Amino acid sequence: MRSLALAVVVASLMAATDLMLLLTLGVLDARAQTVDLGEELLGARVSEFEIRNGTLFDGLARLSTEPTQLSFAFEFVLTAHPHDPPIPEERFSVYMNDKTIREDLTMLCSADGRYTWTRDGTTINVYPKETIGDNSYLMNRRLPKLELKEVSAAEGAMFAAVAQLPLPFEQIAFAQAGGDTSFQKPWSTALENLTLRQTLNLIARNITPRGGWVLSGSREFRTVGFHNQRIHASQTKSE
């Protein structure tokens, strides 16, 4: 009888241990599912960050070379008309030592106060402050529904998305600037209530996880260039 009772106690303890292990694993799994990868990536440190007589765009291009899983998108201040002279970019020199990517981004936008930055998942968007709350600004416009079927490359997805915006019709052009922008396999999706900015972020990340884009030009003739790893010097508003 004592042996039987002991066996029952041991079995009960083992069952309780297994249950506690399952509960612990469940908690860890729940935590893993709630981890915000983009937020963690912003905390990565950059040993040295230096810009000499450069622009915010130069700084973002420099950050995009860091070994991070973040992707980067930039929107130049647009001119009113295609033939208007380019808007000069602020130039500055900075040196940051052992700061986080978040701190470097904030510093860049402080150096050129016309811009701000936000994060959409693992994409960092840098864009003009003056466009905040401007519902007529193209990147702020919303697609009530986005449907893409078997699209093979970023340009096709972009044109299809813009065509699904509510009226008025919006002009946009594609610039080949940052390597191959085709998808690994044809992409189909159906989403709702995204801004065009969020849509371009998704399109770029569907090229590669680090894919991004650059908007330049004028409000009457806008150009978007996608890149598949990092921002390239050729992705400027002079294109």
Buried (B, 14 or more C-beta within 10 A) or exposed (E): EEEEEEEEEEEEEEEEEEEEEEEEEEEEEEEEEEEEEBEEBBEBEBEEBEBEEBBBBBBBBBBBEBEBEBBBBBBBBBBEEEEEEEBEBEBBEBEBEEBBBBBBBBBBBEBBEBBBBEBBBBBBBBBBEEBEEEEEBBBBBBBEEBEBEEBEBBBBBBBBBBEBBEEEEEEBBBBEBBBEBBBEEEBEBEBEEBBBBBBBBBBBBBBBBBBBBBBBBBBEBBBBBBBBBBBBEBBBBEB
